Amino acid sequence: MVPAVQQELDARPQLRSVLLCGVETQACILQTALDLLDRGLQVHVVVDACTSRSQVDRLVALSRLRQSGAFLSTSEGLIFQLVGDATHPQFKEIQKLVKEPSPDSGLLGLFQDQNPLFR
């Protein structure tokens, strides 16, 4: 985990969970998530906001993250989880952000029975 992230975490001892997204899922995201899990934090990886140069590296890293105890979620799912429900004051504005279908991210196979990484 990079020192700047570690300093932020040390400054927030009440923190219980973290959302992760970024590039090189098999390196930066994976290592940071494992460090955060070792600290006892819940880790939510935003799968459609994580990339790798190769799809194989991305999928294997996501599989390892899941096996290690990280929660795999989508950006839309996490947005609505953070908002709570339709009583949120900005619910209508937030809903507009996710109304249009997003392009295929290549992750659907992660959650289908044919993927040997998730059996």
Secondary structure per residue as TSV (DSSP state, phi and psi in degrees):
chain	resnum	aa	ss	phi	psi
A	1	M	-	360.0	137.1
A	2	V	-	-68.6	147.2
A	3	P	H	-56.1	-35.9
A	4	A	H	-63.0	-39.1
A	5	V	H	-68.4	-42.1
A	6	Q	H	-61.3	-40.3
A	7	Q	H	-63.4	-41.9
A	8	E	H	-62.2	-42.6
A	9	L	H	-65.1	-42.0
A	10	D	H	-62.8	-30.5
A	11	A	T	-78.9	-9.1
A	12	R	-	-128.2	70.2
A	13	P	T	-64.6	-18.3
A	14	Q	T	-80.7	-9.4
A	15	L	-	-62.6	133.8
A	16	R	-	-117.3	-25.4
A	17	S	E	-143.9	157.1
A	18	V	E	-136.5	141.9
A	19	L	E	-101.6	132.0
A	20	L	E	-119.8	139.0
A	21	C	E	-153.1	159.2
A	22	G	E	154.0	-161.6
A	23	V	S	-104.7	160.8
A	24	E	-	55.3	66.1
A	25	T	I	-52.6	-39.0
A	26	Q	I	-72.4	-10.9
A	27	A	I	-120.1	-80.4
A	28	C	I	-61.5	-50.9
A	29	I	I	-65.6	-46.9
A	30	L	H	-60.7	-50.9
A	31	Q	H	-65.0	-40.3
A	32	T	H	-64.3	-44.7
A	33	A	H	-61.3	-42.9
A	34	L	H	-63.4	-40.4
A	35	D	H	-62.6	-42.4
A	36	L	H	-66.5	-40.9
A	37	L	H	-62.7	-39.9
A	38	D	H	-62.1	-27.3
A	39	R	T	-81.9	-2.2
A	40	G	T	87.2	13.9
A	41	L	-	-89.9	150.9
A	42	Q	E	-77.1	134.4
A	43	V	E	-118.0	124.8
A	44	H	E	-112.6	115.4
A	45	V	E	-97.1	123.9
A	46	V	E	-85.0	92.7
A	47	V	E	-61.8	-34.4
A	48	D	E	-84.6	7.4
A	49	A	E	-122.9	21.5
A	50	C	E	-125.5	140.3
A	51	T	-	-133.2	169.9
A	52	S	-	-148.3	161.5
A	53	R	S	-65.8	-29.7
A	54	S	S	-121.7	141.5
A	55	Q	H	-65.1	-33.9
A	56	V	H	-63.3	-47.3
A	57	D	H	-58.6	-42.6
A	58	R	H	-61.4	-49.5
A	59	L	H	-66.9	-40.9
A	60	V	H	-65.7	-41.5
A	61	A	H	-63.2	-42.4
A	62	L	H	-64.3	-37.3
A	63	S	H	-62.7	-45.6
A	64	R	H	-64.0	-40.3
A	65	L	H	-59.8	-44.9
A	66	R	H	-63.0	-44.0
A	67	Q	H	-63.7	-28.4
A	68	S	H	-84.9	-7.6
A	69	G	T	111.0	2.8
A	70	A	-	-77.8	149.6
A	71	F	E	-91.3	129.9
A	72	L	E	-97.8	123.7
A	73	S	E	-137.6	166.6
A	74	T	-	-101.2	161.5
A	75	S	H	-60.7	-44.0
A	76	E	H	-63.8	-44.1
A	77	G	H	-59.6	-43.2
A	78	L	H	-70.3	-36.1
A	79	I	H	-58.3	-49.0
A	80	F	H	-70.9	-29.6
A	81	Q	H	-65.8	-41.2
A	82	L	H	-69.7	-35.9
A	83	V	H	-69.9	-36.5
A	84	G	-	97.1	-78.1
A	85	D	S	-158.3	-173.8
A	86	A	T	-67.4	-8.4
A	87	T	T	-81.7	-8.3
A	88	H	S	-61.1	135.2
A	89	P	T	-57.8	-29.6
A	90	Q	T	-105.4	18.8
A	91	F	H	-55.5	-46.7
A	92	K	H	-62.3	-41.9
A	93	E	H	-66.4	-41.2
A	94	I	H	-67.7	-39.3
A	95	Q	H	-60.0	-36.7
A	96	K	H	-62.5	-31.4
A	97	L	H	-65.9	-29.5
A	98	V	H	-112.8	7.1
A	99	K	-	-66.8	-38.7
A	100	E	S	-75.2	135.6
A	101	P	-	-63.8	141.2
A	102	S	-	-88.0	158.1
A	103	P	-	-67.4	158.1
A	104	D	-	-61.3	128.3
A	105	S	-	-96.3	0.3
A	106	G	S	79.0	13.7
A	107	L	-	-104.1	-5.8
A	108	L	G	-56.5	-38.4
A	109	G	G	-61.5	-18.8
A	110	L	G	-60.0	-34.2
A	111	F	G	-109.1	13.1
A	112	Q	S	-102.0	149.7
A	113	D	T	-59.2	-22.7
A	114	Q	T	-74.7	-9.7
A	115	N	-	-83.0	111.3
A	116	P	G	-66.5	-18.7
A	117	L	G	-69.4	-21.2
A	118	F	G	-116.1	20.0
A	119	R	-	-85.8	360.0
